[in-house]
Structure formats: structure tokens, C-alpha cells
């Protein structure tokens, strides 16, 4: 992802409907987290099943939305009474670069072929 390394990353610990788009996620940041969506911070949201993440980021007059889905396992995060927690840059990089926060179960990942 093309974001600064010194950015603050906030994970919303509740369950998020992955059909939500930029506008609805920005409203969640404002109303639920009581934070400014245009602050330049990155906001992470997880799915009910725990195998999907969405990241909302704002810079220079535009929002960017990233989506990450695991084929096997799920992301594992602690629950927080306040509804969100701030990830360290190392924690966030570790999350994106490896499988340290997933619990793989079952067979090897499928091999996809014949994309058009």
C-alpha cells in the first residue's frame, strides 16, 4: 500500500458490513469512533467472519479504500471496550507483510488458473 510509514492506524474492533463503501465508512469513523475521517489517519474495519479487512485512508482531497481477503484462516485482534485501538506502525506492517495474525486451518491455498 502506498501510505506514509509514520501514519496512525486505528482498528475498529466491532463487526463491519463489508458492503459498506467510502461514504458509509467515513460516517462510521465520524459518528462511532468520534474521529475526523479526513485527519490523514488510516482506519481498519474487519468482517464478521474475520477473514476480510477494509482500510479507509484520506490524503490530498481524496479517499482511498483498500480491501484484503484471506483465502484461509482469519485475522485475530483483541477486543477493546472503547471500540477501537491504535496499531503501531510495526504491528500494521507485520499485518500486511505476513501471516502472523492468521490462524490457517485446513489444506493448502487453492491454485487459481485461467483468468481472463
Backbone as a printed PyTorch tensor [residue, N CA C, xyz], in Angstrom:
tensor([[[  0.8450,  -1.1650,   0.0000],
         [  0.0000,   0.0000,   0.0000],
         [  0.8890,   1.2270,   0.0000]],

        [[  0.4540,   2.2470,  -0.6450],
         [  1.2400,   3.4620,  -0.7890],
         [  0.8010,   4.4970,   0.2330]],

        [[  1.2440,   4.3030,   1.4650],
         [  0.9270,   5.2400,   2.5370],
         [  2.1960,   5.5630,   3.2990]],

        [[  2.2440,   6.7120,   3.9480],
         [  3.4330,   7.0650,   4.7300],
         [  3.6750,   6.0680,   5.8590]],

        [[  4.9160,   5.9030,   6.2310],
         [  5.2510,   4.9450,   7.2850],
         [  4.9440,   5.4780,   8.6820]],

        [[  4.8270,   6.7920,   8.8310],
         [  4.5810,   7.3780,  10.1470],
         [  3.1000,   7.6720,  10.4120]],

        [[  2.2320,   6.9800,   9.7360],
         [  0.7950,   7.2300,   9.8480],
         [  0.2110,   6.5300,  11.0740]],

        [[ -0.8410,   7.1190,  11.6400],
         [ -1.5600,   6.4760,  12.7390],
         [ -2.6110,   5.5490,  12.1420]],

        [[ -2.6780,   4.3230,  12.6630],
         [ -3.6120,   3.3180,  12.1690],
         [ -4.5730,   2.9520,  13.2960]],

        [[ -5.8670,   3.0670,  13.0310],
         [ -6.8930,   2.7630,  14.0180],
         [ -7.7150,   1.5800,  13.5240]],

        [[ -7.8620,   0.5720,  14.3800],
         [ -8.6820,  -0.5940,  14.0670],
         [ -9.9900,  -0.4970,  14.8320]],

        [[-11.0970,  -0.5270,  14.0930],
         [-12.4130,  -0.5870,  14.7200],
         [-12.6470,  -2.0440,  15.0950]],

        [[-12.8250,  -2.3270,  16.3820],
         [-12.8990,  -3.7070,  16.8740],
         [-14.2530,  -4.3680,  16.6600]],

        [[-15.2610,  -3.5880,  16.3740],
         [-16.5760,  -4.1720,  16.1360],
         [-16.6580,  -4.8070,  14.7580]],

        [[-17.7800,  -5.4490,  14.4970],
         [-18.0190,  -6.0920,  13.2080],
         [-18.5230,  -5.0480,  12.2160]],

        [[-17.9940,  -5.0850,  11.0020],
         [-18.3840,  -4.1470,   9.9560],
         [-18.9270,  -4.9040,   8.7540]],

        [[-20.0280,  -4.4340,   8.2100],
         [-20.5890,  -4.9920,   6.9890],
         [-19.6550,  -4.6230,   5.8380]],

        [[-19.0880,  -5.6060,   5.1650],
         [-18.1130,  -5.3520,   4.1040],
         [-18.7370,  -4.7780,   2.8320]],

        [[-20.0580,  -4.6280,   2.8050],
         [-20.7000,  -3.9560,   1.6690],
         [-20.6160,  -2.4400,   1.7920]],

        [[-20.2060,  -1.9530,   2.9520],
         [-20.0900,  -0.5080,   3.1550],
         [-18.9980,   0.0690,   2.2590]],

        [[-19.2730,   1.2440,   1.7480],
         [-18.3180,   1.9060,   0.8550],
         [-17.6630,   3.0820,   1.5730]],

        [[-16.9800,   3.8960,   0.8130],
         [-16.2180,   5.0150,   1.3740],
         [-17.0930,   5.9490,   2.2150]],

        [[-18.2110,   6.3750,   1.6790],
         [-19.0550,   7.3350,   2.3960],
         [-19.5660,   6.7740,   3.7170]],

        [[-20.0310,   5.5350,   3.7160],
         [-20.5760,   4.9410,   4.9280],
         [-19.4860,   4.6840,   5.9620]],

        [[-18.3150,   4.2540,   5.5200],
         [-17.2090,   4.0480,   6.4530],
         [-16.7410,   5.3750,   7.0480]],

        [[-16.7450,   6.4350,   6.2350],
         [-16.3690,   7.7640,   6.7480],
         [-17.3700,   8.2310,   7.8090]],

        [[-18.6410,   7.9340,   7.6070],
         [-19.6590,   8.2750,   8.6050],
         [-19.4180,   7.4810,   9.8870]],

        [[-19.0520,   6.2030,   9.7510],
         [-18.7420,   5.3850,  10.9370],
         [-17.5720,   5.9640,  11.7190]],

        [[-16.5470,   6.3970,  11.0070],
         [-15.3790,   6.9970,  11.6730],
         [-15.8180,   8.2230,  12.4550]],

        [[-16.6490,   9.0440,  11.8320],
         [-17.0910,  10.2810,  12.4600],
         [-18.0330,  10.0370,  13.6330]],

        [[-19.0450,   9.1950,  13.4460],
         [-20.0820,   9.0430,  14.4530],
         [-19.7740,   7.9760,  15.5130]],

        [[-19.1580,   6.8680,  15.1230],
         [-18.9090,   5.7830,  16.0670],
         [-17.5700,   5.9640,  16.7780]],

        [[-16.5210,   6.2440,  16.0010],
         [-15.1950,   6.4050,  16.6000],
         [-14.9540,   7.8120,  17.1250]],

        [[-15.8290,   8.7480,  16.7610],
         [-15.6950,  10.1570,  17.1730],
         [-14.3510,  10.7380,  16.7310]],

        [[-13.9570,  10.4170,  15.4940],
         [-12.7120,  10.9130,  14.9300],
         [-13.0140,  11.5510,  13.5800]],

        [[-12.0860,  12.3340,  13.0830],
         [-12.2500,  13.0180,  11.8070],
         [-11.7270,  12.1170,  10.6900]],

        [[-12.5800,  11.6910,   9.7360],
         [-12.1220,  10.8020,   8.6640],
         [-11.0880,  11.4430,   7.7340]],

        [[-11.0410,  12.7730,   7.6900],
         [-10.0740,  13.4640,   6.8340],
         [ -8.8070,  13.8550,   7.5800]],

        [[ -8.5490,  13.2020,   8.7130],
         [ -7.3930,  13.5360,   9.5490],
         [ -6.0670,  13.0360,   8.9780]],

        [[ -6.1310,  12.1680,   7.9770],
         [ -4.9080,  11.5860,   7.4380],
         [ -4.5240,  10.2860,   8.1180]],

        [[ -5.3640,   9.8150,   9.0530],
         [ -5.1270,   8.5350,   9.7000],
         [ -5.7290,   7.4250,   8.8390]],

        [[ -5.2610,   6.2110,   9.0440],
         [ -5.7960,   5.0570,   8.3300],
         [ -6.7220,   4.3120,   9.2790]],

        [[ -7.9150,   3.9590,   8.8050],
         [ -8.9110,   3.2880,   9.6240],
         [ -9.1670,   1.8990,   9.0580]],

        [[ -9.0360,   0.8760,   9.9170],
         [ -9.2510,  -0.5130,   9.5160],
         [-10.5780,  -1.0140,  10.0650]],

        [[-11.2630,  -1.8090,   9.2400],
         [-12.5320,  -2.4150,   9.6200],
         [-12.4720,  -3.8920,   9.2770]],

        [[-13.0050,  -4.7530,  10.1740],
         [-12.9640,  -6.1920,   9.9280],
         [-14.3610,  -6.7540,   9.7280]],

        [[-14.4340,  -7.8610,   9.0060],
         [-15.7180,  -8.5000,   8.7220],
         [-16.1630,  -9.3670,   9.8960]],

        [[-17.3970,  -9.8130,   9.8290],
         [-17.9460, -10.6830,  10.8760],
         [-17.1590, -11.9810,  10.9650]],

        [[-16.7980, -12.5550,   9.8110],
         [-16.0730, -13.8230,   9.8010],
         [-14.5970, -13.6520,  10.1560]],

        [[-14.0850, -12.4230,  10.0990],
         [-12.7030, -12.1540,  10.4760],
         [-11.6890, -12.4170,   9.3880]],

        [[-12.1320, -12.7680,   8.1780],
         [-11.1800, -13.0380,   7.0970],
         [-11.0590, -11.8790,   6.1080]],

        [[-11.7380, -10.7730,   6.3670],
         [-11.6870,  -9.6130,   5.4670],
         [-11.3880,  -8.3510,   6.2590]],

        [[-10.6150,  -7.4620,   5.6410],
         [-10.3240,  -6.1430,   6.1980],
         [-10.5620,  -5.0870,   5.1340]],

        [[-11.0620,  -3.9530,   5.5490],
         [-11.1270,  -2.7780,   4.6830],
         [-10.3470,  -1.6750,   5.3760]],

        [[ -9.6330,  -0.9000,   4.5830],
         [ -8.8510,   0.2120,   5.1100],
         [ -9.2900,   1.4880,   4.4080]],

        [[ -9.6100,   2.4980,   5.1790],
         [-10.0190,   3.7990,   4.6560],
         [ -8.9220,   4.8060,   4.9710]],

        [[ -8.5060,   5.5420,   3.9540],
         [ -7.4080,   6.4970,   4.1100],
         [ -7.7180,   7.7520,   3.3060]],

        [[ -7.3840,   8.9090,   3.8600],
         [ -7.6200,  10.1860,   3.1830],
         [ -6.3130,  10.9430,   3.0320]],

        [[ -6.0490,  11.4310,   1.8260],
         [ -4.9130,  12.3130,   1.5950],
         [ -5.1910,  13.2030,   0.3960]],

        [[ -4.8030,  14.4300,   0.5120],
         [ -4.8790,  15.4080,  -0.5690],
         [ -6.1890,  15.3720,  -1.3540]],

        [[ -7.2740,  15.6480,  -0.6720],
         [ -8.5830,  15.8240,  -1.2860],
         [ -9.1920,  14.5540,  -1.8600]],

        [[ -8.7740,  13.3790,  -1.4020],
         [ -9.3900,  12.1530,  -1.9150],
         [ -9.2950,  11.0220,  -0.8930]],

        [[-10.3130,  10.1880,  -0.8850],
         [-10.3150,   8.9890,  -0.0630],
         [ -9.8060,   7.8180,  -0.8850]],

        [[ -9.1670,   6.8680,  -0.2020],
         [ -8.7520,   5.6140,  -0.8150],
         [ -9.3000,   4.4920,   0.0490]],

        [[ -9.8140,   3.4480,  -0.5960],
         [-10.3620,   2.3000,   0.1100],
         [ -9.6360,   1.0480,  -0.3530]],

        [[ -9.0390,   0.3180,   0.5940],
         [ -8.3720,  -0.9530,   0.2890],
         [ -9.1910,  -2.0740,   0.8910]],

        [[ -9.0990,  -3.2390,   0.2520],
         [ -9.8350,  -4.4180,   0.6980],
         [ -8.8820,  -5.6030,   0.6940]],

        [[ -8.8560,  -6.3620,   1.7820],
         [ -7.9770,  -7.5250,   1.8600],
         [ -8.7910,  -8.7140,   2.3570]],

        [[ -8.6740,  -9.8500,   1.6310],
         [ -9.3990, -11.0640,   1.9930],
         [ -8.4440, -12.2400,   2.0730]],

        [[ -8.5570, -13.0110,   3.1300],
         [ -7.7570, -14.2200,   3.2880],
         [ -8.5240, -15.4040,   2.7210]],

        [[ -7.8420, -16.2830,   1.9910],
         [ -8.4840, -17.4860,   1.4840],
         [ -8.7090, -18.4970,   2.5940]],

        [[ -7.7860, -18.5730,   3.5320],
         [ -7.8810, -19.5000,   4.6630],
         [ -7.5860, -18.7390,   5.9520]],

        [[ -8.2340, -19.1310,   7.0360],
         [ -7.9640, -18.5300,   8.3280],
         [ -8.6590, -17.1940,   8.5070]],

        [[ -8.2490, -16.4760,   9.5390],
         [ -8.8440, -15.1660,   9.8090],
         [ -7.8500, -14.2900,  10.5510]],

        [[ -8.0950, -12.9890,  10.5060],
         [ -7.3090, -12.0310,  11.2590],
         [ -7.7550, -12.1180,  12.7180]],

        [[ -6.8070, -12.0530,  13.6310],
         [ -7.1380, -12.1660,  15.0470],
         [ -6.6660, -10.9040,  15.7590]],

        [[ -7.6150, -10.2080,  16.3740],
         [ -7.3250,  -8.9950,  17.1100],
         [ -8.0080,  -9.0550,  18.4650]],

        [[ -7.4210,  -8.4390,  19.4840],
         [ -8.0810,  -8.4120,  20.7960],
         [ -9.2780,  -7.4690,  20.7740]],

        [[-10.2270,  -7.7380,  21.6390],
         [-11.3790,  -6.8410,  21.7640],
         [-11.0090,  -5.6850,  22.6810]],

        [[-11.6620,  -4.5530,  22.4550],
         [-11.3710,  -3.3560,  23.2390],
         [-12.6860,  -2.7300,  23.6730]],

        [[-12.7920,  -2.3650,  24.9080],
         [-14.0270,  -1.7820,  25.4380],
         [-14.3750,  -0.4750,  24.7280]],

        [[-13.3660,   0.3110,  24.3570],
         [-13.6000,   1.6160,  23.7400],
         [-14.0450,   1.5250,  22.2910]],

        [[-13.9900,   0.3410,  21.6860],
         [-14.4670,   0.1980,  20.3200],
         [-13.3880,   0.2580,  19.2640]],

        [[-12.2150,   0.7800,  19.6070],
         [-11.1250,   0.7980,  18.6330],
         [ -9.7870,   0.7990,  19.3700]],

        [[ -8.7550,   0.4470,  18.6320],
         [ -7.4140,   0.5220,  19.1910],
         [ -6.4700,   1.0480,  18.1200]],

        [[ -5.3940,   1.6490,  18.5740],
         [ -4.4020,   2.1900,  17.6460],
         [ -3.2730,   1.1760,  17.4830]],

        [[ -2.9930,   0.8340,  16.2300],
         [ -1.9120,  -0.1040,  15.9250],
         [ -0.6050,   0.6580,  15.7670]],

        [[  0.4710,   0.0610,  16.2030],
         [  1.7810,   0.6550,  15.9630],
         [  2.1330,   0.4580,  14.4860]],

        [[  3.0340,   1.2770,  13.9450],
         [  3.4510,   1.0760,  12.5480],
         [  4.0390,  -0.3200,  12.3160]],

        [[  4.7520,  -0.8400,  13.3070],
         [  5.3270,  -2.1790,  13.1830],
         [  4.2300,  -3.2390,  13.1320]],

        [[  3.2280,  -3.0810,  13.9700],
         [  2.1060,  -4.0140,  14.0160],
         [  1.3680,  -4.0110,  12.6760]],

        [[  1.1430,  -2.8280,  12.1360],
         [  0.4420,  -2.7020,  10.8580],
         [  1.2660,  -3.2970,   9.7100]],

        [[  2.5580,  -3.0190,   9.6720],
         [  3.4230,  -3.5850,   8.6320],
         [  3.4780,  -5.1000,   8.7270]],

        [[  3.5540,  -5.5960,   9.9370],
         [  3.5780,  -7.0310,  10.1660],
         [  2.2920,  -7.6770,   9.6730]],

        [[  1.1810,  -6.9960,   9.9170],
         [ -0.1180,  -7.4910,   9.4740],
         [ -0.1820,  -7.6080,   7.9580]],

        [[  0.3130,  -6.5960,   7.2560],
         [  0.2350,  -6.5860,   5.7940],
         [  1.2640,  -7.4750,   5.1230]],

        [[  2.4240,  -7.6740,   5.7430],
         [  3.5250,  -8.3650,   5.0850],
         [  3.6000,  -9.8550,   5.3820]],

        [[  2.7990, -10.3370,   6.3010],
         [  2.9630, -11.7320,   6.6690],
         [  1.6550, -12.3390,   7.1340]],

        [[  1.7500, -13.5720,   7.5930],
         [  0.5790, -14.2650,   8.1060],
         [  0.6140, -14.3810,   9.6210]],

        [[  1.2490, -13.4530,  10.2940],
         [  1.4190, -13.5290,  11.7350],
         [  0.0980, -13.4330,  12.5040]],

        [[ -0.9190, -12.8470,  11.9000],
         [ -2.1790, -12.6620,  12.5930],
         [ -3.2800, -13.5390,  12.0440]],

        [[ -2.9020, -14.6030,  11.3430],
         [ -3.9080, -15.5010,  10.8090],
         [ -3.7120, -16.8860,  11.3960]],

        [[ -4.7770, -17.5780,  11.4970],
         [ -4.7510, -18.9320,  12.0050],
         [ -5.1860, -19.8450,  10.8640]],

        [[ -4.2410, -20.3970,  10.1280],
         [ -4.5730, -21.2340,   8.9850],
         [ -5.1480, -22.5620,   9.4420]],

        [[ -6.2080, -22.9400,   8.7970],
         [ -6.8450, -24.2050,   9.0950],
         [ -7.1100, -24.9090,   7.7760]],

        [[ -6.8820, -26.1950,   7.7440],
         [ -7.2340, -26.9460,   6.5460],
         [ -6.0810, -27.1090,   5.5830]],

        [[ -6.4340, -27.2740,   4.3150],
         [ -5.4940, -27.6010,   3.2530],
         [ -4.7020, -26.3940,   2.7840]],

        [[ -3.8180, -26.6550,   1.8060],
         [ -3.0560, -25.5850,   1.1750],
         [ -4.0060, -24.6600,   0.4300]],

        [[ -3.6200, -23.3960,   0.2070],
         [ -4.4920, -22.4790,  -0.5210],
         [ -4.7080, -22.9530,  -1.9410]],

        [[ -5.8640, -22.6530,  -2.5320],
         [ -6.1440, -23.0980,  -3.8980],
         [ -5.2320, -22.4090,  -4.9030]],

        [[ -5.0080, -23.0840,  -6.0130],
         [ -4.2320, -22.5260,  -7.1220],
         [ -5.2250, -22.0540,  -8.1680]],

        [[ -5.1820, -20.7660,  -8.4580],
         [ -6.1100, -20.1960,  -9.4230],
         [ -5.4580, -20.2190, -10.8020]],

        [[ -6.2440, -20.6050, -11.7970],
         [ -5.7540, -20.6730, -13.1700],
         [ -6.7700, -20.0640, -14.1150]],

        [[ -6.3230, -19.7990, -15.3140],
         [ -7.1920, -19.3870, -16.4200],
         [ -8.0120, -18.1380, -16.1230]],

        [[ -7.3250, -17.0780, -15.7150],
         [ -8.0000, -15.7980, -15.5370],
         [ -8.0460, -15.0850, -16.8790]],

        [[ -9.1490, -14.4720, -17.1460],
         [ -9.3210, -13.7300, -18.4110],
         [ -9.4860, -12.2740, -18.1290]]])
